[in-house]
Amino acid sequence: MNPTESPRLTVIGTGYLGATHAICMAVLGFDVLGVDVDQRKVDRLASGEVPFFEPGLPELLSKALESGRLRFTTSFEEAGEFGDVHFLCVGTPQQPGSDAADLTYVDAAVRALAPTLTRRALVVGKSTVPVGTARHLTDLIHELAPAGEEVELAWNPEFLREGFAVDDTMRPDRLVFGVESDWAEERLRAAFKPILEGQGTPVVRTDLATAELVKVAANSFLATKISYINAMAEVCEAVGADIKHLADSLALDDRIGGKFLKPGLGFGGGCLPKDIRAFAHRAEELGVGQAVSFLREVDDINRRRRARTVDLVREMLGGISGKRIAAWGAAFKPNSDDIRDAPALDVARTMHGLGGRVRVFDPAALDNARRAFPELRYGDSAFDVAQDADVVVLLTEWSVFKEIEPDALAQVVKHKRIVDGRHALDAEKWRSAGWEYRALGRS
């Protein structure tokens, strides 16, 4: 087909990344086929149900299905016959017992797709993978695809923020094309034509290895910035300084900026923790581990914030055993139901293990939390879990928590004590209302 014509797209893997990409590309006007080996997941999406929490996505799924431009299947044969550009969006979790990325799903997807590719096509990796994976997958595709070297591989890393995935997909701040030919770039430009023409989104054309590195490099930088300000919080605690004022001062320096410079409980989720560990592991395999050895300390600082939050609660209560503790938050961040490596649940479980009578509430992640940690107790609202509490601990900075008035909450708790694990509350407002307020890095 003509390189400038609108290609038909397949999206292999319909988890968070894949489902979002498939839905948004269909809304942008492409014919899209979502592919997954999980029949239940395919059925839910085909019936109009998004199997995770993401603002705005259910409405777009309904729109895409009604247009007839989006379908879902478990058949790779159908995908190979249908698609001109195939996006690989399967997960790369951390290997059990190792810091390395588990490439089982990526490898399986390529092995299932490649034998169905009988004509010229482009396979585009979007998953976060160790550098060098694209070269291996290129060899695998050429070996297994009937079209052989007529099938090319490109890499187009994703930069989705949970809670903002729709905007990040349809209005990205940049597109990175790791390609080995002009034809591959033309195919990618055709696959993103509405975005490129409508918004003038910058495109970085580069090689496969660089495109693989961009995502892990970005996540490593962000993780480092978060851990840096939290390391400063540890120093502030030691000398009686105020980390909030310190962070505000640093943010006014335009060389530094305020984004990701917020002290608190630290990062979690399905990307930053596993990505920096996999990056450090891969660097060591390549013999350049010393260059990114600081990422180990970044990870350690982040883990310490969870233990230090528990210490704040213990110090405030004079011990945790037998105390009623309201835990506000379970998701790793607001506007998400993702509990992977969630600091909030880690803290709640630790306090439960120390004998605390912990009750958890989260606006979106309760079902996931209940399935993963049935030993914890849960409530129906922020006020419900705070009933007769000895302390309230804010662990995920949902807006519903930030909007609660101190005087209203005082009517249900046993003691007016609050630990702000996310620096999300107005400390002076709560203190002036008679609350004992504590936060990491603040006296």
For each residue, the residues with C-beta under 8 A, 3 or more apart:
1: 5 7 84
2: 5
3: 183 186 187 190
4: 186 190
5: 1 2 190
6: 29 30 190 193
7: 1 30 83 84 85 122 187 190 191
8: 30 31 32 33 82 83 84 85
9: 22 25 30 31 32 33 83 84 85 86 87 191
10: 32 33 34 35 79 82 83 85 86 87
11: 14 18 19 21 22 25 32 33 34 35 87 89
12: 18 35 36 79 86 87 88 89 90 109 113
13: 17 18 35 36 88 89 90 91 105 109 127
14: 11 18 19 22 34 35 36 38 41 42 45 72 89
15: 18 19 41 52 89 90 91
16: 19 20 52 54 160 162 165 270 338
17: 13 20 21 89 126 127 158 160
18: 11 12 13 14 15 21 22 34 36 87 89 90
19: 11 14 15 16 22 23 34 45 50 51 52 57
20: 16 17 23 24 54 57 160 165 166 169
21: 11 17 18 24 25 87 89 126 158 169
22: 9 11 14 18 19 25 26 32 34 64 70 72
23: 19 20 26 27 57 60 61 64 70
24: 20 21 27 28 60 166 169 170
25: 9 11 21 22 28 30 32 169 191
26: 22 23 29 30 31 32 64 67 69 70
27: 23 24 60 63 64 67 170
28: 24 25 170 194 195
29: 6 26 69 194
30: 6 7 8 9 25 26 69 191
31: 8 9 26 69
32: 8 9 10 11 22 25 26 64 69 70 71
33: 8 9 10 11 71 72 73 78 79 82 83
34: 10 11 14 18 19 22 42 45 70 71 72 73
35: 10 11 12 13 14 72 73 74 75 76 78 79
36: 12 13 14 18 41 42 72 74
37: 74 112
38: 14 41 42 74
39: 42 43 74
40: 43 44
41: 14 15 36 38 44 45 51
42: 14 34 36 38 39 45 46 72 73 74
43: 39 40 46 47
44: 40 41 47 49 50 51
45: 14 19 34 41 42 48 49 50 51 61 72
46: 42 43 65 71 72
47: 43 44
48: 45 58 61 62 65
49: 44 45 58 61
50: 19 44 45 53 54 57 58 61
51: 19 41 44 45
52: 15 16 19 337 338
53: 50 335 336 337 364 365
54: 16 20 50 57 162 163 165 166 336
55: 163 166 335
56: 59 60 166
57: 19 20 23 50 54 60 61 165 166
58: 48 49 50 61 62
59: 56 62 63
60: 23 24 27 56 57 63 64 166
61: 23 45 48 49 50 57 58 64 65 70
62: 48 58 59 65 66
63: 27 59 60 66 67
64: 22 23 26 27 32 60 61 67 69 70
65: 46 48 61 62 68 70
66: 62 63
67: 26 27 63 64 70
68: 65
69: 26 29 30 31 32 64
70: 22 23 26 32 34 61 64 65 67
71: 32 33 34 46
72: 14 22 33 34 35 36 42 45 46
73: 33 34 35 42 78 79
74: 35 36 37 38 39 42
75: 35 78 79
76: 35 79 80 112 113 116
77: 80 81 116
78: 33 35 73 75 81 82
79: 10 12 33 35 73 75 76 82 83 86 113 116
80: 76 77 83 113 115 116 117 118 121
81: 77 78 116
82: 8 10 33 78 79
83: 7 8 9 10 33 79 80 86 121
84: 1 7 8 9 121 122 187
85: 7 8 9 10 121 122 124 187 188 190 191
86: 9 10 12 79 83 113 117 121 122 123 124
87: 9 10 11 12 18 21 124 126 156
88: 12 13 106 109 110 123 124 125 126 127
89: 11 12 13 14 15 17 18 21 126 127 158
90: 12 13 15 18 105 106 108 109 127
91: 13 15 105 127 270
92: 101 102 103 105 106 127 128 129 274 278
93: 101 102 270 274
94: 98 99 100 101 102 273 274 277 278
95: 98 99 100 101 102
96: 102
97:
98: 94 95 281
99: 94 95 277 278 280 281
100: 94 95 130 278 281 282
101: 92 93 94 95 128 129 130 274 278 281 282
102: 92 93 94 95 96 105
103: 92 106 107 129 130 133
104: 107 108
105: 13 90 91 92 102 108 109
106: 88 90 92 103 109 110 125 127 129 133 137
107: 103 104 110 111 137 140
108: 90 104 105 111 112
109: 12 13 88 90 105 106 112 113
110: 88 106 107 113 114 123 137 140 141 144
111: 107 108 114 115 140 144
112: 37 76 108 109 115 116
113: 12 76 79 80 86 109 110 116 117 123
114: 110 111 117 123 140 141 143 144 145 151
115: 80 111 112 144 145 146
116: 76 77 79 80 81 112 113
117: 80 86 113 114 121 123 141 145 146 147 151
118: 80 145 146 147
119: 147 150
120: 147 150 151
121: 80 83 84 85 86 117 147 150 151 152
122: 7 84 85 86 151 152 153 154 184 187 188
123: 86 88 110 113 114 117 137 141 151 152 153 154
124: 85 86 87 88 153 154 155 156 188 191
125: 88 106 129 133 134 137 153 154 155 156 212
126: 17 21 87 88 89 155 156 157 158
127: 13 17 88 89 90 91 92 106
128: 92 101 157 158 215 216 219 271 275 278
129: 92 101 103 106 125 133 134 212
130: 100 101 103 133 212 278 279 281 282
131: 209 212 213 216 282 286
132: 135 136 209 212 282 286
133: 103 106 125 129 130 136 137 212
134: 125 129 137 138 153 155 178 208 209 211 212
135: 132 138 139 208 209
136: 132 133 139 140
137: 106 107 110 123 125 133 134 140 141 153
138: 134 135 141 142 152 153 208
139: 135 136 142 143
140: 107 110 111 114 136 137 143 144
141: 110 114 117 123 137 138 144 145 151 153
142: 138 139 145 148 149 151
143: 114 139 140
144: 110 111 114 115 140 141
145: 114 115 117 118 141 142 148 150 151
146: 115 117 118
147: 117 118 119 120 121 150 151
148: 142 145 151
149: 142 152
150: 119 120 121 145 147
151: 114 117 120 121 122 123 141 142 145 147 148
152: 121 122 123 138 149 179 180 181 183 184
153: 122 123 124 125 134 137 138 141 180 208
154: 122 123 124 125 177 178 179 180 184 185 187 188 208 211
155: 124 125 126 134 176 177 178 208 211 212
156: 87 124 125 126 175 176 177 178 188 211
157: 126 128 176 178 211 212 214 215
158: 17 21 89 126 128 215
159: 168 172 173 174 215 218
160: 16 17 20 164 165 168 169
161: 164 165 168
162: 16 54 165 269 333 335 336 338
163: 54 55 333 334 335 336
164: 160 161 167 168 335
165: 16 20 54 57 160 161 162 168 169
166: 20 24 54 55 56 57 60 169 170
167: 164 170 171
168: 159 160 161 164 165 171 172
169: 20 21 24 25 160 165 166 172
170: 24 27 28 166 167 195
171: 167 168 195 199 201
172: 159 168 169 175 195 201
173: 159 201 202
174: 159 201 202 203 204
175: 156 172 188 192 195 196 201 202 203 204
176: 155 156 157 203 204 206 211 214
177: 154 155 156 184 185 188 189 203 204 205 206 211
178: 134 154 155 156 157 206 207 208 209 210 211 212
179: 152 154 184 185 188 205 207 208
180: 152 153 154 184 207 208
181: 152 184 185
182: 185 186
183: 3 152 186 187
184: 122 152 154 177 179 180 181 187 188
185: 154 177 179 181 182 188 189 205
186: 3 4 182 183 189 190
187: 3 7 84 85 122 154 183 184 190 191
188: 85 122 124 154 156 175 177 179 184 185 191 192
189: 177 185 186 192 193 196 203
190: 3 4 5 6 7 85 186 187 193
191: 7 9 25 30 85 124 187 188
192: 175 188 189 195 196 201
193: 6 189 190 196 197
194: 28 29 197 198
195: 28 170 171 172 175 192 198 199 201
196: 175 189 192 193 199 200 201 203
197: 193 194
198: 194 195
199: 171 195 196
200: 196
201: 171 172 173 174 175 192 195 196
202: 173 174 175
203: 174 175 176 177 189 196
204: 174 175 176 177 214
205: 177 179 185
206: 176 177 178 210 211 214
207: 178 179 180 210 211
208: 134 135 138 153 154 155 178 179 180 211 212
209: 131 132 134 135 178 212 213
210: 178 206 207 213 214
211: 134 154 155 156 157 176 177 178 206 207 208 214
212: 125 129 130 131 132 133 134 155 157 178 208 209 215 216
213: 131 209 210 216 217
214: 157 176 204 206 210 211 217 218
215: 128 157 158 159 212 218 219 275
216: 128 131 212 213 219 220 275 276 278 279
217: 213 214 220 221 279
218: 159 214 215 221 222
219: 128 215 216 222 223 271 272 275 276 279
220: 216 217 223 224 275 276 279 292 295 298
221: 217 218 224 225
222: 218 219 225 226 260 267 272
223: 219 220 226 227 267 272 273 275 276 295 298 299 302
224: 220 221 227 228 294 295 298
225: 221 222 228 229 260 261
226: 222 223 229 230 260 261 262 266 267 302
227: 223 224 230 231 266 297 298 299 301 302
228: 224 225 231 232 261
229: 225 226 232 233 243 247 250 261 262 263
230: 226 227 233 234 263 264 266 301 302 305 440 441
231: 227 228 234 235 301
232: 228 229 235 236 243 246 247 263 441
233: 229 230 236 237 243 263 440 441
234: 230 231 237 238 301 304 308 441
235: 231 232 238 239 241
236: 232 233 239 240 241 242 243 246 441 442
237: 233 234 240 440 441
238: 234 235
239: 235 236
240: 236 237 443
241: 235 236 245 246 441 443
242: 236 245 246 441 442 443
243: 229 232 233 236 246 247 263 423 440 441 442
244: 247 248 263 423 427 439 441 442
245: 241 242 248 249
246: 232 236 241 242 243 249 250 441
247: 229 232 243 244 250 251 258 261 262 263
248: 244 245 251 252 258
249: 245 246 252 253
250: 229 246 247 253 256 258 261
251: 247 248 256 257 258 261
252: 248 249 258
253: 249 250 256 257
254: 257
255:
256: 250 251 253 261
257: 251 253 254 261
258: 247 248 250 251 252 261 262
259:
260: 222 225 226
261: 225 226 228 229 247 250 251 256 257 258
262: 226 229 247 258 422 423
263: 229 230 232 233 243 244 247 423 440 441
264: 230 305 421 422 423 424 439 440
265: 305 306 309 343 344 347 395 421 422 440
266: 226 227 230 301 302 303 305 306 343
267: 222 223 226 272 273 302 332 343
268: 272 273 332 333 340 341 342 343 344 346
269: 162 272 273 332 333 336 338 340 341 342
270: 16 91 93 274 338 340 341
271: 128 219 274 275
272: 219 222 223 267 268 269 275 276
273: 94 223 267 268 269 276 277 299 302 341
274: 92 93 94 101 270 271 277 278 341
275: 128 215 216 219 220 223 271 272 278 279
276: 216 219 220 223 272 273 279 280 295 298 299
277: 94 99 273 274 280 281 295 299
278: 92 94 99 100 101 128 130 216 274 275 281 282
279: 130 216 217 219 220 275 276 282 283 292 295
280: 99 276 277 283 284 289 292 293 295 296
281: 98 99 100 101 130 277 278 284 285
282: 100 101 130 131 132 278 279 285 286
283: 279 280 286 288 289 291 292
284: 280 281 287 288 289
285: 281 282
286: 131 132 282 283 289
287: 284
288: 283 284 291 292
289: 280 283 284 286 292 293
290: 293
291: 283 288
292: 220 279 280 283 288 289 295
293: 280 289 290 296 297
294: 224 297 298
295: 220 223 224 276 277 279 280 292 298 299
296: 280 293 299 300
297: 227 293 294 300 301
298: 220 223 224 227 276 294 295 301 302
299: 223 227 273 276 277 295 296 302 303
300: 296 297 303 304
301: 227 230 231 234 266 297 298 304 305
302: 223 226 227 230 266 267 273 298 299 305
303: 266 299 300 306 307
304: 234 300 301 307 308
305: 230 264 265 266 301 302 308 309 343 440
306: 265 266 303 309 310 343 346 347 350
307: 303 304 310 311 350
308: 234 304 305 311 312 440
309: 265 305 306 312 313 343 347 393 395 419 421 440
310: 306 307 313 314 320 347 350 351 354
311: 307 308 314 315
312: 308 309 315 316 419 438 439 440
313: 309 310 316 317 320 325 351 356 391 393 419
314: 310 311 317 318 319 320 354
315: 311 312 318 438
316: 312 313 391 417 419 436 438
317: 313 314 320 323 390 391 417
318: 314 315
319: 314 323
320: 310 313 314 317 323 325 351 354 355 356
321: 354 355 356
322: 355 356 357
323: 317 319 320 356 357 390 391
324: 356 357 359 388 389 390 391 414
325: 313 320 351 356 357 358 359 389 390 391 393
326: 359 361 382 385 386 389 391 392 393 413
327: 330 344 347 348 351 358 359 360 361 385 393 395
328: 361 362 382 385 392 393 394 395 396 398 401
329: 344 360 361 362 394 395 396 397 398 401
330: 327 339 342 344 345 348 360 361 362 365 366 368 369 395 396
331: 334 336 337 338 339 342 344 362 364 365 396
332: 267 268 269 336 338 339 340 341 342 343 344 396
333: 162 163 268 269 336 338 396 397
334: 163 331 396 397 398 399
335: 53 55 162 163 164 364 398
336: 53 54 162 163 269 331 332 333 364 365
337: 52 53 331 362 364 365 367 368
338: 16 52 162 269 270 331 332 333 342 365 368
339: 330 331 332 342 345 365 368 369 372
340: 268 269 270 332
341: 268 269 270 273 274 332 346
342: 268 269 330 331 332 338 339 345 346 365 396
343: 265 266 267 268 305 306 309 332 346 347 395 421
344: 265 268 327 329 330 331 332 347 348 362 395 396 421
345: 330 339 342 348 349 360 369 372 373 376
346: 268 306 341 342 343 349 350
347: 265 306 309 310 327 343 344 350 351 393 395 421
348: 327 330 344 345 351 352 358 360 373 376 395
349: 345 346 352 353 373 375 376
350: 306 307 310 346 347 353 354
351: 310 313 320 325 327 347 348 354 356 358 393
352: 348 349 355 356 358 375 376
353: 349 350
354: 310 314 320 321 350 351
355: 320 321 322 352
356: 313 320 321 322 323 324 325 351 352
357: 322 323 324 325 377
358: 325 327 348 351 352 376 377
359: 324 325 326 327 377 378 379 384 385 389
360: 327 329 330 345 348 366 369 376 377 378 379 385
361: 326 327 328 329 330 366 378 379 380 381 382 384 385
362: 328 329 330 331 337 344 365 366 369 396 398
363: 398 400
364: 53 331 335 336 337
365: 53 330 331 336 337 338 339 342 362 368 369
366: 330 360 361 362 369 370 378
367: 337 370 371
368: 330 337 338 339 365 371 372
369: 330 339 345 360 362 365 366 372 373 376 378
370: 366 367 373 374 376 378
371: 367 368 374
372: 339 345 368 369
373: 345 348 349 369 370 376
374: 370 371
375: 349 352
376: 345 348 349 352 358 360 369 370 373
377: 357 358 359 360
378: 359 360 361 366 369 370 385
379: 359 360 361 384 385
380: 361 384
381: 361 384 385
382: 326 328 361 385 386 400 401 404 409
383: 386 387 408 409 412
384: 359 361 379 380 381 387
385: 326 327 328 359 360 361 378 379 381 382 389
386: 326 382 383 389 392 409 412 413
387: 383 384 412 413
388: 324 412 413 414
389: 324 325 326 359 385 386 392 412 413 414 415
390: 317 323 324 325 413 414 415 417
391: 313 316 317 323 324 325 326 415 417 418 419
392: 326 328 386 389 409 413 417 418 419
393: 309 313 325 326 327 328 347 351 418 419 421
394: 328 329 397 401 418 419 420 421 422 424 425
395: 265 309 327 328 329 330 343 344 347 348 421 422
396: 328 329 330 331 332 333 334 342 344 362 401 422
397: 329 333 334 394 401 402 422 424
398: 328 329 334 335 362 363 401 402
399: 334 402 403
400: 363 382 403 404
401: 328 329 382 394 396 397 398 404 424
402: 397 398 399 424 425
403: 399 400
404: 382 400 401 408 409
405: 408 409
406: 409 410 416 429 430 433 434 435
407: 410 411 433
408: 383 404 405 411
409: 382 383 386 392 404 405 406 412 413
410: 406 407 413 416 433 434 435
411: 407 408
412: 383 386 387 388 389 409
413: 326 386 387 388 389 390 392 409 410 416 417
414: 324 388 389 390
415: 389 390 391 436
416: 406 410 413 433 434 435 436
417: 316 317 390 391 392 413 435 436 438
418: 391 392 393 394 425 430 435 436 437 438
419: 309 312 313 316 391 392 393 394 438 439
420: 394 423 424 425 427 437 438 439
421: 264 265 309 343 344 347 393 394 395 439 440
422: 262 264 265 394 395 396 397
423: 243 244 262 263 264 420 439 440 442
424: 264 394 397 401 402 420
425: 394 402 418 420 429 430 437 439
426: 429 430
427: 244 420 430 431 437 439 442
428: 431 432
429: 406 425 426 432 433
430: 406 418 425 426 427 433 435 437
431: 427 428 434 435 436 437
432: 428 429
433: 406 407 410 416 429 430
434: 406 410 416 431
435: 406 410 416 417 418 430 431
436: 316 415 416 417 418 431
437: 418 420 425 427 430 431
438: 312 315 316 417 418 419 420 442
439: 244 264 312 419 420 421 423 425 427 442
440: 230 233 237 243 263 264 265 305 308 309 312 421 423
441: 230 232 233 234 236 237 241 242 243 244 246 263
442: 236 242 243 244 423 427 438 439
443: 240 241 242
